[in-house]
Amino acid sequence: MRRSRRALWLAAVAPAPAVISRSIAALLASLALCTQPRADEIRKGEYLARAADCIGCHTSNPSRPFAGGYRVPTPFGDVYSTNITPDLDTGIGRYSADEFVRAVQKGVRRDGANLYPAMPYDSFAAMSREDVLAIRAYLLAQPPIFQPRPANILPFPFNQRWTLVLWKLANLHSGGFAPDRSRTAAWTRGAYLVEVLGHCGACHTPRNATFGMDENRAFAGGNAGIWRAFNITSDKIAGVGGWSDEELFRFLKTGAVPGKAYASGPMAETVMNSLQHLSDDDIHAMAAYLRDVPAQSGDEKQPRFSWGNTLGVADSAGSNGAAQGSGAAAGGDLYRSLCSGCHGTNGGGSADGSAPSLTHNTSPGAAMPDNVVMTILEGVKAGDVAGRKSMAAFGGWLDDGQVAILANYVTAHFGNPDARVTAADVRLMRAGTSTGRTVMILAGQALAACGAVLLLALLTLLAKRLRSAHVRP
């Protein structure tokens, strides 16, 4: 049977199966070339987001990563982190590339409002656009989660975002990261990780009169909310100048260096969420940079890790004739019932290292007992990094007086005996805010400024009168 003209035409123009296969293969290869850079950018963004610890501040519920709602105590009140999942309504799903870069580097939301510097854009301002966009690619690849941000708790005038324009004028410096050509590549990488991505200065640098980072005292110690962020300059007493390179590396990577320090509070969470995931080369680079940070002295009489009093509970809680319920005896009772099971009678820690030693430990050895108090109140989230276990919080079990007694016992017997705390101090730390102190500081600054203006006016008036008397015939 003869085939129809239509069949003959189709046979003539239809491509052979081999041609179709080659076309499909070429199309798939083209798609692979398009998607491979995208996948590489997402992987790079994931690593950079780890280095910047985005998940640490933008996650309040571990089952809803990057959905925001994390409470950040600031000197002005409580700020809650934003949702940075791709959700269109509560997240960053509608942010363009330029809008996202502007938010990260300049602290400006998509609607043009200023972000509070609880978001460390004063450090991120030096981040490269390429790195910011890689982080954006990674975040946009995450599942969108609908979660509105809780309202910030900020009293007037701190709740007025327009006032941040003044803060930015004083503290936000534009311009990218400028490598020092005289330094090694490792040192330069460490500088970028410490100063920019890791924004270490946000906690470890004291604040100036405008509550920006005091660049003249970089890394000399500051606050992470209510927690103390210690001096990490090269000073041998106040800082980490007495640490070896390997000890610095180990602390950054694991948060634990027996005989020196154990990370707690926000630093423990930074190790858990961020630093443990960085490459060894990057951790070594950070250590190399910190080793070279100019030394800044502090109030310490000796290194924080050097305190090593090992007087046991049994030696102090009753043998000296102190009445039960008084300071030393009550502290010994609390320590024996709540702490000695893990940390040992003499504070030496557990044999397997899962519970740290309280002797030769920077927290009990600090000049101020804030971190000891906060550890008792909030516990420690260690995430089983390097086998170290988390510690339960006792804030719900102990009242302010008991926390003070226990903290004083720990510092007196295992750390700096000069560090003391009262129940009133604990009450303020438990509240988790320093807004009242900030208001007093600002009020004092305002009074000082008014006094200076008044004094200048009086001196000007006096000078005019003296000149007038001098020229009078």
C-alpha positions as CSV (number, residue, x, y, z in Angstrom):
1,M,0.0,0.0,0.0
2,R,1.4,3.3,-1.0
3,R,1.9,5.8,1.9
4,S,0.0,9.1,1.7
5,R,1.8,12.3,0.8
6,R,1.5,13.5,4.4
7,A,3.2,10.4,5.7
8,L,6.0,10.8,3.2
9,W,6.4,14.5,4.2
10,L,6.6,13.6,7.9
11,A,9.2,11.0,7.2
12,A,11.2,13.5,5.3
13,V,11.2,16.3,7.9
14,A,11.1,14.3,11.1
15,P,14.5,14.1,12.8
16,A,16.1,10.7,13.4
17,P,16.0,9.2,16.9
18,A,19.8,9.8,17.2
19,V,19.3,13.5,16.4
20,I,16.6,13.7,19.1
21,S,18.8,12.1,21.7
22,R,21.7,14.5,20.9
23,S,19.3,17.5,21.2
24,I,18.0,16.3,24.6
25,A,21.5,15.7,25.8
26,A,22.6,19.2,24.7
27,L,19.6,20.7,26.4
28,L,20.4,18.9,29.7
29,A,24.0,19.9,29.5
30,S,22.9,23.5,29.0
31,L,20.6,23.3,32.0
32,A,23.4,21.8,34.0
33,L,25.7,24.7,33.1
34,C,23.0,27.1,34.2
35,T,22.3,25.4,37.5
36,Q,25.8,24.5,38.5
37,P,26.8,28.2,39.3
38,R,23.6,28.5,41.2
39,A,24.3,25.4,43.3
40,D,27.9,26.7,43.9
41,E,26.6,30.1,45.0
42,I,24.1,28.4,47.4
43,R,26.9,26.3,48.9
44,K,29.1,29.3,49.3
45,G,26.2,31.2,50.8
46,E,25.5,28.5,53.3
47,Y,29.2,28.6,54.5
48,L,29.1,32.4,54.7
49,A,25.8,32.4,56.6
50,R,27.5,30.0,59.1
51,A,30.5,32.3,59.4
52,A,28.1,35.2,60.0
53,D,26.0,33.1,62.5
54,C,22.8,34.2,60.8
55,I,20.9,31.3,62.3
56,G,21.9,32.2,65.8
57,C,20.1,35.5,65.9
58,H,17.3,34.8,63.4
59,T,16.0,31.6,65.0
60,S,13.8,31.5,68.1
61,N,12.5,28.0,67.6
62,P,14.9,25.4,66.3
63,S,12.2,23.7,64.3
64,R,11.6,27.0,62.3
65,P,15.2,28.1,61.3
66,F,15.7,31.6,60.1
67,A,12.1,32.6,60.9
68,G,13.1,35.3,63.4
69,G,11.6,36.2,66.7
70,Y,14.8,35.8,68.7
71,R,15.0,38.3,71.6
72,V,18.1,40.5,71.5
73,P,18.5,42.5,74.7
74,T,20.1,45.9,73.9
75,P,20.9,48.9,76.1
76,F,17.7,50.5,74.8
77,G,15.3,47.7,75.3
78,D,14.4,44.4,73.6
79,V,14.6,44.0,69.8
80,Y,13.3,40.9,68.1
81,S,15.0,39.5,65.0
82,T,13.3,39.5,61.6
83,N,12.2,36.5,59.5
84,I,14.8,35.9,56.8
85,T,13.1,32.9,55.1
86,P,11.8,33.4,51.5
87,D,8.2,34.0,52.9
88,L,6.6,36.7,50.8
89,D,4.7,38.4,53.6
90,T,6.9,38.1,56.7
91,G,10.3,37.2,55.2
92,I,12.6,38.4,52.5
93,G,10.8,36.8,49.6
94,R,10.0,40.2,48.0
95,Y,13.5,41.7,48.5
96,S,15.3,42.4,45.3
97,A,19.1,41.8,45.2
98,D,19.8,45.5,45.7
99,E,17.3,45.8,48.5
100,F,18.9,42.9,50.3
101,V,22.4,44.3,49.9
102,R,21.2,47.6,51.3
103,A,19.6,45.9,54.3
104,V,22.8,44.0,55.1
105,Q,25.3,46.7,54.5
106,K,23.4,49.9,55.4
107,G,20.7,48.7,57.7
108,V,17.7,49.9,55.6
109,R,14.6,47.8,55.3
110,R,12.7,47.3,52.0
111,D,10.2,49.9,53.0
112,G,13.0,52.4,53.6
113,A,12.9,52.3,57.5
114,N,16.1,52.0,59.4
115,L,17.0,48.7,61.1
116,Y,18.2,48.7,64.7
117,P,21.9,48.0,65.0
118,A,21.1,44.8,66.9
119,M,21.6,43.7,63.3
120,P,25.4,44.3,63.1
121,Y,25.3,46.2,59.8
122,D,28.1,48.4,61.1
123,S,30.3,45.3,60.7
124,F,28.6,43.9,57.6
125,A,29.1,47.3,55.8
126,A,32.5,46.0,54.7
127,M,31.1,42.7,53.4
128,S,31.6,42.3,49.7
129,R,28.4,42.5,47.5
130,E,29.3,39.0,46.1
131,D,29.3,37.5,49.6
132,V,26.0,39.2,50.5
133,L,24.3,37.9,47.4
134,A,25.6,34.4,48.0
135,I,24.0,34.5,51.5
136,R,20.8,35.7,49.8
137,A,20.9,32.8,47.4
138,Y,21.2,30.4,50.3
139,L,18.4,32.0,52.3
140,L,16.1,32.0,49.2
141,A,16.7,28.3,48.8
142,Q,15.3,27.6,52.3
143,P,11.7,26.7,52.9
144,P,9.5,29.8,53.4
145,I,8.0,30.1,56.9
146,F,5.2,32.4,57.8
147,Q,6.1,34.0,61.1
148,P,5.5,37.7,61.9
149,R,8.0,39.4,64.1
150,P,7.0,40.2,67.7
151,A,6.8,43.9,68.5
152,N,10.0,45.4,69.9
153,I,9.9,46.5,73.5
154,L,11.6,50.0,73.3
155,P,10.5,53.0,75.4
156,F,10.3,56.5,73.8
157,P,12.4,57.9,72.2
158,F,14.3,54.7,71.4
159,N,11.2,53.4,69.5
160,Q,11.6,56.2,66.9
161,R,13.5,54.7,64.0
162,W,14.3,58.1,62.5
163,T,16.7,58.7,65.4
164,L,18.9,55.9,64.0
165,V,19.9,58.4,61.3
166,L,22.0,60.2,63.9
167,W,23.5,56.9,65.2
168,K,24.5,56.0,61.6
169,L,26.1,59.3,61.0
170,A,28.3,58.7,64.0
171,N,29.0,55.0,63.7
172,L,28.3,53.6,60.2
173,H,31.3,53.8,57.8
174,S,30.7,53.0,54.2
175,G,33.3,51.3,52.0
176,G,34.4,47.7,51.5
177,F,37.0,45.6,53.2
178,A,40.5,46.9,52.3
179,P,43.1,44.1,52.5
180,D,46.5,45.1,53.9
181,R,49.0,44.1,51.1
182,S,51.8,43.9,53.6
183,R,50.1,41.0,55.4
184,T,49.8,37.3,54.6
185,A,46.7,35.9,52.9
186,A,45.8,34.0,56.1
187,W,46.1,37.2,58.2
188,T,43.9,39.0,55.7
189,R,41.3,36.2,55.7
190,G,41.3,36.2,59.5
191,A,40.7,40.0,59.5
192,Y,37.7,39.6,57.2
193,L,36.3,36.8,59.3
194,V,36.8,38.5,62.6
195,E,36.0,42.1,61.7
196,V,33.3,41.7,59.1
197,L,31.6,38.3,58.7
198,G,32.0,37.1,62.3
199,H,31.3,40.7,63.6
200,C,33.3,39.8,66.8
201,G,33.6,43.5,67.7
202,A,29.8,43.8,68.1
203,C,30.2,42.0,71.5
204,H,33.9,42.2,72.3
205,T,34.4,45.9,71.8
206,P,33.2,48.4,74.4
207,R,30.8,51.1,73.4
208,N,31.5,54.8,73.1
209,A,29.3,57.8,74.2
210,T,27.0,57.3,71.1
211,F,26.7,53.5,71.8
212,G,28.8,52.7,68.8
213,M,31.9,50.5,68.9
214,D,34.8,52.3,70.4
215,E,37.4,51.9,67.7
216,N,40.1,53.1,70.0
217,R,39.4,50.2,72.3
218,A,38.8,47.5,69.7
219,F,38.2,44.0,71.3
220,A,39.0,45.2,74.8
221,G,35.8,43.6,76.1
222,G,32.1,44.5,75.9
223,N,28.6,43.1,76.5
224,A,26.6,40.5,74.7
225,G,23.2,41.4,76.1
226,I,23.6,40.8,79.9
227,W,26.6,38.5,79.4
228,R,30.2,39.8,79.5
229,A,32.2,39.4,76.3
230,F,35.8,39.3,77.5
231,N,38.9,41.1,76.2
232,I,40.3,39.2,73.3
233,T,43.3,41.5,72.4
234,S,46.9,40.4,72.7
235,D,47.3,41.7,76.2
236,K,48.8,38.9,78.3
237,I,46.8,39.7,81.5
238,A,43.4,41.1,80.3
239,G,43.3,39.4,76.9
240,V,44.5,36.3,75.1
241,G,48.2,37.1,74.9
242,G,49.0,34.3,77.3
243,W,47.3,31.7,75.1
244,S,49.1,29.6,72.6
245,D,48.1,29.4,68.9
246,E,46.8,25.9,69.4
247,E,44.7,27.0,72.4
248,L,43.1,29.9,70.5
249,F,42.3,27.5,67.6
250,R,40.8,24.9,70.0
251,F,38.7,27.5,71.8
252,L,37.3,28.9,68.6
253,K,36.6,25.4,67.2
254,T,35.3,23.7,70.3
255,G,34.6,26.3,73.0
256,A,36.7,24.4,75.5
257,V,40.4,24.7,76.5
258,P,41.0,22.9,79.8
259,G,43.1,25.2,82.0
260,K,42.0,28.3,80.2
261,A,38.4,28.8,79.3
262,Y,35.0,27.2,78.5
263,A,32.6,29.1,76.3
264,S,29.2,29.9,77.9
265,G,26.2,32.1,77.0
266,P,26.2,33.6,73.5
267,M,29.8,32.5,72.9
268,A,28.9,28.8,73.4
269,E,26.0,29.3,71.0
270,T,28.3,30.9,68.5
271,V,30.7,27.9,68.6
272,M,27.7,25.6,68.3
273,N,26.0,27.4,65.4
274,S,28.9,28.9,63.6
275,L,32.6,28.4,64.5
276,Q,32.6,24.6,64.7
277,H,31.4,24.5,61.1
278,L,34.2,26.6,59.7
279,S,37.3,25.1,58.0
280,D,40.4,24.6,60.1
281,D,42.2,27.0,57.8
282,D,39.7,29.7,58.5
283,I,39.9,29.1,62.3
284,H,43.7,29.3,62.1
285,A,43.3,32.5,60.2
286,M,41.1,34.0,62.8
287,A,43.5,33.0,65.5
288,A,46.4,34.5,63.6
289,Y,44.6,37.8,63.3
290,L,43.5,37.9,67.0
291,R,47.1,37.2,68.0
292,D,48.1,40.5,66.2
293,V,45.3,42.7,67.7
294,P,46.9,45.6,69.6
295,A,46.9,44.9,73.4
296,Q,44.3,46.7,75.5
297,S,44.7,46.5,79.3
298,G,41.8,45.9,81.7
299,D,41.0,45.8,85.4
300,E,42.4,42.3,86.0
301,K,45.2,41.9,88.4
302,Q,46.2,38.5,86.9
303,P,44.9,36.5,83.9
304,R,41.3,35.3,84.4
305,F,42.4,31.7,83.8
306,S,45.1,31.8,86.5
307,W,42.8,31.5,89.5
308,G,42.9,28.0,90.8
309,N,41.6,27.8,94.4
310,T,40.5,24.3,94.9
311,L,39.0,24.4,98.5
312,G,36.3,21.8,98.6
313,V,32.8,21.9,99.7
314,A,33.4,19.7,102.7
315,D,36.3,22.0,103.8
316,S,34.2,25.1,103.8
317,A,30.6,24.2,104.6
318,G,30.5,23.6,108.3
319,S,34.0,22.9,109.5
320,N,34.5,26.5,110.2
321,G,31.6,26.8,112.6
322,A,29.5,29.0,110.3
323,A,25.8,28.7,111.0
324,Q,23.7,26.9,108.5
325,G,22.0,29.3,106.1
326,S,24.8,31.9,106.3
327,G,26.7,32.8,103.2
328,A,29.5,30.2,103.0
329,A,27.5,27.3,104.5
330,A,24.4,28.0,102.4
331,G,26.6,28.3,99.3
332,G,28.3,25.0,100.1
333,D,24.9,23.3,100.5
334,L,23.7,24.7,97.2
335,Y,26.9,23.8,95.4
336,R,26.8,20.3,96.8
337,S,23.2,19.6,95.8
338,L,23.2,21.3,92.4
339,C,26.7,21.4,91.0
340,S,29.1,18.9,92.6
341,G,27.6,16.0,90.8
342,C,28.9,17.3,87.5
343,H,31.7,19.7,88.4
344,G,33.1,17.7,91.3
345,T,33.5,18.6,95.0
346,N,36.7,20.5,94.3
347,G,35.4,22.1,91.1
348,G,37.7,20.0,88.9
349,G,35.0,19.0,86.4
350,S,34.1,15.5,85.2
351,A,36.7,13.0,84.2
352,D,35.5,12.8,80.6
353,G,35.6,16.6,80.2
354,S,31.8,16.8,79.5
355,A,31.4,19.1,82.5
356,P,34.1,21.8,82.7
357,S,36.4,22.5,85.6
358,L,35.5,25.6,87.5
359,T,39.2,26.3,88.4
360,H,41.5,27.9,85.9
361,N,38.4,29.0,84.1
362,T,37.9,32.6,82.8
363,S,34.2,32.9,84.0
364,P,34.8,32.3,87.7
365,G,38.2,34.1,87.4
366,A,36.8,37.3,85.9
367,A,36.8,40.6,87.9
368,M,33.0,40.7,87.7
369,P,30.8,37.6,88.3
370,D,28.2,38.4,85.7
371,N,28.8,35.3,83.6
372,V,28.7,33.0,86.6
373,V,25.3,34.5,87.5
374,M,24.0,34.2,84.0
375,T,25.2,30.6,83.7
376,I,23.3,29.7,86.9
377,L,20.2,31.5,85.6
378,E,20.2,30.4,82.0
379,G,22.4,27.3,81.8
380,V,24.7,26.7,78.8
381,K,23.8,25.5,75.4
382,A,26.9,23.5,74.3
383,G,25.3,21.4,71.6
384,D,27.6,18.4,72.5
385,V,30.4,20.1,70.6
386,A,33.6,18.2,71.3
387,G,31.7,16.0,73.7
388,R,30.8,18.9,76.1
389,K,27.3,18.6,77.5
390,S,24.8,21.4,77.9
391,M,24.0,22.6,81.4
392,A,20.5,23.1,82.8
393,A,19.2,26.5,83.8
394,F,18.5,27.0,87.5
395,G,16.8,30.4,87.2
396,G,13.4,28.8,87.7
397,W,14.4,27.0,90.8
398,L,16.5,29.5,92.8
399,D,15.5,33.0,94.0
400,D,17.7,36.0,93.6
401,G,19.3,35.6,97.0
402,Q,20.1,31.9,96.4
403,V,21.7,32.7,93.0
404,A,23.9,35.4,94.6
405,I,25.0,33.0,97.4
406,L,25.8,30.2,94.9
407,A,27.6,32.6,92.6
408,N,29.7,34.1,95.4
409,Y,30.6,30.6,96.6
410,V,31.8,29.6,93.2
411,T,33.9,32.7,92.6
412,A,35.3,32.6,96.2
413,H,36.3,28.9,96.1
414,F,37.2,28.3,92.5
415,G,37.9,31.7,90.9
416,N,38.4,35.4,91.7
417,P,37.6,35.9,95.4
418,D,37.2,39.6,94.9
419,A,34.2,39.2,92.6
420,R,31.0,39.6,94.5
421,V,27.3,39.9,93.6
422,T,24.2,40.8,95.6
423,A,20.6,39.7,95.3
424,A,19.8,43.1,93.8
425,D,22.4,42.6,91.1
426,V,20.9,39.2,90.3
427,R,17.4,40.7,90.1
428,L,18.6,43.2,87.4
429,M,20.4,40.4,85.5
430,R,17.4,38.1,85.6
431,A,15.3,40.9,84.1
432,G,17.7,40.8,81.2
433,T,17.7,44.5,80.4
434,S,19.9,47.5,80.9
435,T,17.6,50.1,79.6
436,G,17.3,51.9,82.9
437,R,21.1,52.2,83.1
438,T,21.2,53.5,79.5
439,V,18.6,56.2,80.3
440,M,20.7,57.3,83.3
441,I,23.8,57.4,81.1
442,L,22.1,59.4,78.4
443,A,20.5,61.7,81.0
444,G,24.0,62.3,82.5
445,Q,25.4,63.0,79.1
446,A,22.6,65.5,78.4
447,L,23.1,67.2,81.7
448,A,26.8,67.4,81.1
449,A,26.2,68.8,77.6
450,C,23.8,71.4,79.0
451,G,26.3,72.3,81.8
452,A,29.0,72.7,79.2
453,V,26.8,75.0,77.1
454,L,25.8,77.0,80.1
455,L,29.5,77.3,81.3
456,L,30.5,78.4,77.8
457,A,27.7,81.0,77.7
458,L,28.8,82.4,81.1
459,L,32.4,82.5,80.1
460,T,31.5,84.3,76.9
461,L,29.3,86.9,78.8
462,L,32.1,87.4,81.3
463,A,34.6,88.0,78.5
464,K,32.4,90.5,76.9
465,R,32.0,92.4,80.2
466,L,35.8,92.4,80.8
467,R,36.4,93.8,77.3
468,S,33.7,96.4,77.8
469,A,35.3,97.5,81.2
470,H,38.7,97.6,79.6
471,V,37.7,100.0,76.8
472,R,35.5,102.3,79.0
473,P,37.0,105.9,79.3
